[in-house]
Amino acid sequence: MSLSLGPREALATLRVLSRGDLARYSTTRTSETTKFERELSVVFDSPYALGVNSGTSALICALVAAGVGPGDEVLVPAYTWVSSAAAPLAVGAIPVLVEIDESLTIDPIDAERKVTDRTKAIIPVHMLNLVCDMAAITALAKRHDLVVVEDACQAIGVRYRGRPTGTIGDAGVYSFNQQKNIKCGEGGAMVTSSAVLHQRAGMYHDVGSYERVGHEAAEGTLFPGINARMPELSAAILRPQLRRLDRQIALRQRRRRMVLDHVADIPGLSVTVSHHHAPDEAVGIGLRFDDPDEAARFGATRGARRLSDTGRHVYTNWKSVTGMHSHHPDRDPYKWSDAVYDYSESACPRTLEILSLSCTVETAPELPGPVFRSILKRLGAS
């Protein structure tokens, strides 16, 4: 049976359907979304949590909450889902590409090189359950007075030096789409220790916030928002999974060790494990090959993939961003800056090289044991 979805999720769905209260603010009871937010706060020891309808919305809400807007620059890694770069554009800011390093996460050294007097925020992204060097990033942010919006969409439940990802920066965001550690089809959340950030994000995520208890104006300032609210069905599906998240992460860790042991025993295979910033708590897998052709052969194996072949996460394929267009010419943030921004292949060559040499292997709990073991047997075959 899957560790992610099962009878508990089905019963939770039926409970909401039987009540007929599908929207958070249509119920006279404590809503499923409110319960999920409270449970998320407890599990991650974060004072404030806000459920929204996607990880993208969570990123935008966090940037709005932090006051990021027109004229600002936001540092984003060149390897991530396009939302990490699109979210700054959504608030009128400009994403500045930063190289990744051998950990497959944002390179703090290159990030510091990219800081200008316009830089307002940095979005470190924990890709593939691999953690960023948050000690270096928070130190960088302190030196330059930057907001840290921690993108833990692909790493909910993972820890960095004992702390849950998403709780280390000024705000952290999660995604619950079909590919994430816990899922409800589409959904997201933001966590923070700041009451002001929580209130501002709450206002923005709900256009009717002015009449909601708990999401009133922060420090007396009220502004209109949008509708990025989390549906009750999504929250209900997520709550049982949140209770099992530690067990799911532990299984991923066991499978990670099995993969690394197996790969080490494949004759003639020259591979190293990608650097990990919290090796004792490692969950994700990054494998580094000496030759891109060898990486391509390994990545073609069932259950494995070469990272440069997952084009949606490589900056050179973010056509909606690299085209530098807006939905309306008067809303084009690039017209507000006299700086030159490079999104070409030459912008982050080190990232492209690393991705061409790097692979990962699927360890999801949804994979039945026999299927996962069959994947292990196939690894290294060409």
C-alpha positions as CSV (number, residue, x, y, z in Angstrom):
1,M,0.0,0.0,0.0
2,S,1.2,3.5,-0.8
3,L,2.5,5.5,2.2
4,S,1.0,8.7,0.6
5,L,-2.6,8.0,-0.4
6,G,-5.0,5.4,1.0
7,P,-8.1,4.8,3.0
8,R,-7.5,7.7,5.4
9,E,-7.5,10.1,2.5
10,A,-10.6,8.6,1.1
11,L,-12.4,8.9,4.4
12,A,-11.2,12.5,4.9
13,T,-12.7,13.3,1.4
14,L,-16.0,11.7,2.2
15,R,-16.2,13.6,5.5
16,V,-15.9,16.9,3.7
17,L,-18.3,15.9,0.9
18,S,-20.9,14.7,3.4
19,R,-20.8,18.1,5.2
20,G,-21.1,20.0,1.9
21,D,-18.6,22.6,3.0
22,L,-16.2,22.7,0.2
23,A,-14.8,26.2,0.8
24,R,-12.8,27.3,3.8
25,Y,-15.1,30.1,4.8
26,S,-18.4,28.5,4.0
27,T,-18.4,26.2,7.1
28,T,-19.5,27.1,10.6
29,R,-17.1,24.4,11.9
30,T,-13.3,24.7,12.2
31,S,-12.3,24.3,8.6
32,E,-10.1,21.5,7.3
33,T,-7.7,24.2,6.0
34,T,-7.4,25.8,9.4
35,K,-6.8,22.4,11.0
36,F,-4.1,21.7,8.4
37,E,-2.4,25.0,9.0
38,R,-2.3,24.4,12.8
39,E,-0.9,20.9,12.3
40,L,1.7,22.1,9.9
41,S,2.8,24.7,12.4
42,V,3.1,22.1,15.1
43,V,4.9,19.5,13.0
44,F,7.5,22.1,11.8
45,D,7.6,24.2,15.0
46,S,6.7,27.3,12.9
47,P,4.5,29.9,14.6
48,Y,2.5,30.7,11.4
49,A,1.3,28.7,8.4
50,L,-1.0,29.6,5.5
51,G,-2.6,27.1,3.2
52,V,-2.9,28.2,-0.5
53,N,-3.8,26.6,-3.8
54,S,-0.2,26.0,-5.2
55,G,3.5,26.3,-4.5
56,T,3.6,29.1,-7.1
57,S,1.0,31.0,-5.1
58,A,2.9,30.4,-1.9
59,L,6.0,31.9,-3.5
60,I,4.1,35.0,-4.7
61,C,2.4,35.4,-1.4
62,A,5.7,35.3,0.4
63,L,7.3,37.9,-1.9
64,V,4.3,40.2,-1.5
65,A,4.4,39.7,2.2
66,A,8.1,40.7,2.3
67,G,7.4,43.9,0.3
68,V,9.3,42.7,-2.9
69,G,8.1,44.6,-5.9
70,P,8.9,46.9,-8.9
71,G,12.6,47.9,-9.2
72,D,13.7,44.9,-7.0
73,E,15.9,42.0,-8.1
74,V,15.5,38.5,-6.7
75,L,18.3,35.9,-6.8
76,V,17.1,32.5,-8.1
77,P,19.0,29.3,-9.0
78,A,19.3,28.4,-12.7
79,Y,18.1,24.9,-11.9
80,T,14.6,24.8,-10.4
81,W,11.0,24.7,-11.6
82,V,10.2,27.9,-13.5
83,S,7.9,29.2,-10.7
84,S,10.9,30.2,-8.7
85,A,11.7,32.7,-11.4
86,A,8.2,33.5,-12.5
87,A,7.1,34.5,-8.9
88,P,9.3,37.6,-8.8
89,L,8.0,38.7,-12.2
90,A,4.5,38.3,-10.9
91,V,5.2,41.0,-8.3
92,G,7.0,43.2,-10.7
93,A,10.5,42.2,-9.6
94,I,13.3,40.8,-11.8
95,P,14.8,37.3,-11.4
96,V,18.6,37.2,-11.5
97,L,20.0,33.8,-12.4
98,V,22.6,32.2,-10.1
99,E,24.7,29.1,-10.8
100,I,24.2,25.9,-8.9
101,D,27.2,24.1,-7.4
102,E,28.1,20.4,-7.0
103,S,25.2,20.0,-4.4
104,L,22.7,20.7,-7.2
105,T,21.5,23.7,-5.3
106,I,22.2,27.4,-5.4
107,D,25.8,28.4,-5.2
108,P,26.2,31.0,-2.4
109,I,29.5,32.3,-3.9
110,D,27.9,33.1,-7.2
111,A,24.9,34.5,-5.4
112,E,27.1,37.0,-3.7
113,R,28.7,38.0,-7.0
114,K,25.2,38.7,-8.4
115,V,24.1,41.0,-5.5
116,T,23.5,44.7,-6.6
117,D,22.0,47.7,-4.9
118,R,18.7,46.5,-6.3
119,T,18.8,43.0,-4.8
120,K,15.9,42.6,-2.3
121,A,15.6,38.8,-1.9
122,I,17.1,35.4,-2.5
123,I,15.1,32.2,-3.2
124,P,17.2,29.1,-2.3
125,V,15.5,26.0,-3.7
126,H,15.9,22.6,-2.1
127,M,15.7,20.5,-5.3
128,L,15.1,16.8,-5.3
129,N,15.0,16.6,-1.5
130,L,18.6,18.0,-1.5
131,V,19.2,20.8,0.9
132,C,20.8,24.2,0.2
133,D,23.8,25.6,2.2
134,M,21.4,27.5,4.4
135,A,24.2,28.6,6.8
136,A,26.0,30.4,3.9
137,I,22.8,31.7,2.5
138,T,21.5,33.2,5.7
139,A,24.9,34.8,6.3
140,L,24.9,36.3,2.8
141,A,21.4,37.6,3.4
142,K,22.4,39.2,6.7
143,R,25.4,40.9,5.0
144,H,23.3,42.4,2.3
145,D,20.0,42.8,4.1
146,L,18.2,40.4,1.9
147,V,14.9,38.6,2.4
148,V,15.2,34.8,2.3
149,V,12.2,33.0,0.8
150,E,13.0,29.4,1.2
151,D,11.6,27.2,-1.6
152,A,11.1,23.8,-0.1
153,C,8.4,22.7,-2.6
154,Q,10.4,19.6,-3.5
155,A,11.7,18.9,0.1
156,I,8.8,19.1,2.6
157,G,9.7,17.0,5.6
158,V,13.5,17.1,4.9
159,R,15.8,18.6,7.5
160,Y,18.9,20.7,7.4
161,R,21.1,20.4,10.6
162,G,18.0,19.4,12.6
163,R,15.7,22.1,11.3
164,P,12.8,21.4,8.8
165,T,13.4,22.9,5.4
166,G,11.2,25.9,4.9
167,T,11.6,27.2,8.5
168,I,15.1,28.6,8.2
169,G,14.5,31.7,6.0
170,D,12.2,34.6,6.6
171,A,9.5,32.6,4.9
172,G,9.3,29.1,3.5
173,V,7.0,27.6,0.9
174,Y,5.8,24.1,0.0
175,S,4.0,22.5,-2.9
176,F,1.5,19.7,-2.8
177,N,1.1,18.8,-6.4
178,Q,1.1,15.3,-7.7
179,Q,4.9,14.9,-7.7
180,K,5.6,16.2,-4.2
181,N,6.3,14.3,-0.9
182,I,2.7,14.9,0.2
183,K,0.1,15.7,-2.4
184,C,-3.5,16.7,-3.0
185,G,-3.3,17.3,-6.8
186,E,-2.7,21.0,-6.5
187,G,-1.9,22.9,-3.3
188,G,0.7,24.8,-1.3
189,A,1.6,26.5,1.9
190,M,3.7,29.3,3.4
191,V,5.3,29.2,6.8
192,T,7.0,32.0,8.7
193,S,7.9,33.1,12.2
194,S,6.8,36.7,11.4
195,A,3.3,37.8,12.3
196,V,3.6,40.7,9.8
197,L,4.6,38.4,6.9
198,H,1.8,36.0,7.8
199,Q,-0.8,38.8,7.9
200,R,0.3,40.3,4.7
201,A,0.4,37.0,2.9
202,G,-3.1,36.2,4.3
203,M,-4.4,39.4,2.9
204,Y,-3.0,38.8,-0.5
205,H,-4.1,35.2,-0.8
206,D,-7.8,36.1,-0.1
207,V,-9.5,39.0,-1.7
208,G,-12.1,38.9,1.0
209,S,-9.6,38.9,3.8
210,Y,-10.8,42.2,5.3
211,E,-13.8,40.3,6.8
212,R,-11.9,37.2,7.9
213,V,-10.8,36.8,11.5
214,G,-7.1,36.3,11.7
215,H,-6.3,37.8,8.3
216,E,-6.9,41.5,9.0
217,A,-4.6,44.3,8.1
218,A,-1.0,44.1,9.2
219,E,0.0,47.1,11.2
220,G,-3.2,48.9,10.1
221,T,-2.4,48.7,6.3
222,L,-5.1,47.0,4.2
223,F,-4.6,46.2,0.5
224,P,-6.6,44.1,-2.0
225,G,-5.5,40.6,-2.8
226,I,-6.4,37.7,-5.1
227,N,-8.0,34.3,-4.6
228,A,-5.3,31.7,-3.9
229,R,-7.2,30.0,-1.1
230,M,-6.8,26.3,-0.4
231,P,-9.9,24.2,-0.9
232,E,-11.3,22.1,1.9
233,L,-10.9,18.9,0.0
234,S,-7.2,19.6,-0.5
235,A,-6.6,20.2,3.2
236,A,-8.5,17.1,4.2
237,I,-6.4,14.9,1.8
238,L,-3.2,16.4,3.2
239,R,-3.8,16.1,6.9
240,P,-3.4,12.3,7.1
241,Q,-0.2,12.4,4.9
242,L,1.3,15.1,7.2
243,R,1.0,12.7,10.1
244,R,2.9,10.1,8.2
245,L,5.5,12.4,6.7
246,D,8.4,11.3,9.0
247,R,7.8,7.7,8.1
248,Q,7.7,8.5,4.4
249,I,11.0,10.5,4.6
250,A,12.6,7.6,6.6
251,L,11.7,5.2,3.7
252,R,13.2,7.5,1.2
253,Q,16.4,7.6,3.3
254,R,16.5,3.8,3.4
255,R,16.0,3.6,-0.3
256,R,18.7,6.2,-0.9
257,R,21.2,4.1,1.0
258,M,20.2,1.0,-1.1
259,V,20.7,2.9,-4.3
260,L,24.1,4.2,-3.3
261,D,25.2,0.8,-2.2
262,H,24.0,-0.8,-5.4
263,V,25.6,1.8,-7.7
264,A,28.9,1.5,-5.9
265,D,29.0,-2.3,-6.8
266,I,28.3,-1.8,-10.5
267,P,31.5,-2.9,-12.4
268,G,33.1,-0.3,-14.6
269,L,30.7,2.5,-13.4
270,S,32.6,5.7,-12.5
271,V,30.3,7.8,-10.4
272,T,30.5,10.0,-7.3
273,V,27.7,11.1,-4.9
274,S,26.9,14.8,-5.2
275,H,27.9,16.9,-2.3
276,H,25.3,17.1,0.4
277,H,25.1,20.0,2.9
278,A,23.6,17.8,5.7
279,P,24.9,14.3,4.9
280,D,23.7,12.8,8.2
281,E,20.1,13.8,7.2
282,A,20.3,13.1,3.5
283,V,17.1,12.2,1.7
284,G,17.7,13.1,-2.0
285,I,20.1,11.5,-4.5
286,G,22.5,13.2,-6.8
287,L,25.0,11.1,-8.8
288,R,27.9,12.7,-10.7
289,F,29.5,11.1,-13.7
290,D,32.8,12.0,-15.4
291,D,31.3,12.0,-18.9
292,P,27.9,13.3,-20.1
293,D,27.4,10.3,-22.4
294,E,27.8,7.9,-19.4
295,A,25.3,10.1,-17.5
296,A,22.9,9.9,-20.4
297,R,23.2,6.1,-20.5
298,F,22.6,5.8,-16.8
299,G,19.7,8.3,-17.0
300,A,18.0,6.3,-19.7
301,T,17.5,3.4,-17.2
302,R,14.0,2.9,-15.8
303,G,13.7,4.8,-12.5
304,A,16.7,7.1,-13.2
305,R,17.0,10.3,-15.1
306,R,19.7,12.7,-16.2
307,L,19.0,16.2,-14.9
308,S,19.8,18.0,-18.1
309,D,17.1,15.9,-19.8
310,T,14.4,17.2,-17.4
311,G,14.1,20.4,-19.4
312,R,11.3,22.1,-17.5
313,H,13.7,22.7,-14.6
314,V,16.6,24.0,-16.6
315,Y,16.7,27.8,-17.1
316,T,17.4,27.7,-20.8
317,N,13.9,26.1,-21.3
318,W,11.9,28.7,-19.3
319,K,10.6,30.4,-22.5
320,S,8.0,32.4,-20.6
321,V,10.8,34.0,-18.5
322,T,13.8,34.1,-20.9
323,G,11.7,35.9,-23.6
324,M,11.4,38.9,-21.1
325,H,7.8,39.7,-22.1
326,S,4.9,40.7,-19.9
327,H,1.2,40.2,-20.4
328,H,1.0,44.0,-20.9
329,P,3.7,46.4,-22.0
330,D,3.0,48.8,-19.2
331,R,3.6,46.0,-16.7
332,D,7.0,45.0,-18.0
333,P,9.5,45.1,-15.1
334,Y,12.5,45.2,-17.4
335,K,11.5,48.7,-18.6
336,W,11.9,49.9,-15.0
337,S,15.6,49.1,-14.9
338,D,18.6,50.2,-16.9
339,A,20.5,47.0,-16.0
340,V,21.1,44.3,-18.6
341,Y,19.9,40.8,-17.7
342,D,21.3,37.7,-19.3
343,Y,19.1,34.5,-19.6
344,S,21.2,33.0,-22.5
345,E,23.1,29.7,-22.4
346,S,26.2,31.7,-21.4
347,A,24.5,33.1,-18.3
348,C,25.1,30.0,-16.1
349,P,27.4,27.6,-18.0
350,R,28.5,25.8,-14.9
351,T,24.9,24.9,-14.1
352,L,24.5,23.4,-17.6
353,E,27.7,21.4,-17.3
354,I,26.8,20.0,-13.8
355,L,23.3,19.0,-15.0
356,S,24.7,17.2,-18.1
357,L,26.9,15.1,-15.7
358,S,24.3,14.5,-13.0
359,C,21.5,11.9,-12.5
360,T,19.0,11.0,-9.8
361,V,17.1,7.8,-9.0
362,E,13.4,7.6,-7.9
363,T,12.9,6.5,-4.3
364,A,9.3,7.5,-3.9
365,P,7.3,5.5,-1.3
366,E,4.5,5.0,-3.9
367,L,6.8,2.5,-5.6
368,P,6.0,-0.9,-4.3
369,G,9.0,-2.8,-2.9
370,P,9.3,-5.3,-5.8
371,V,9.1,-2.4,-8.4
372,F,11.9,-0.5,-6.5
373,R,14.1,-3.6,-6.3
374,S,13.6,-4.2,-10.1
375,I,14.8,-0.6,-10.6
376,L,17.9,-1.4,-8.6
377,K,18.6,-4.4,-10.8
378,R,18.4,-2.3,-14.0
379,L,20.7,0.5,-12.8
380,G,23.9,0.5,-14.7
381,A,22.5,-1.5,-17.6
382,S,23.0,0.0,-21.1
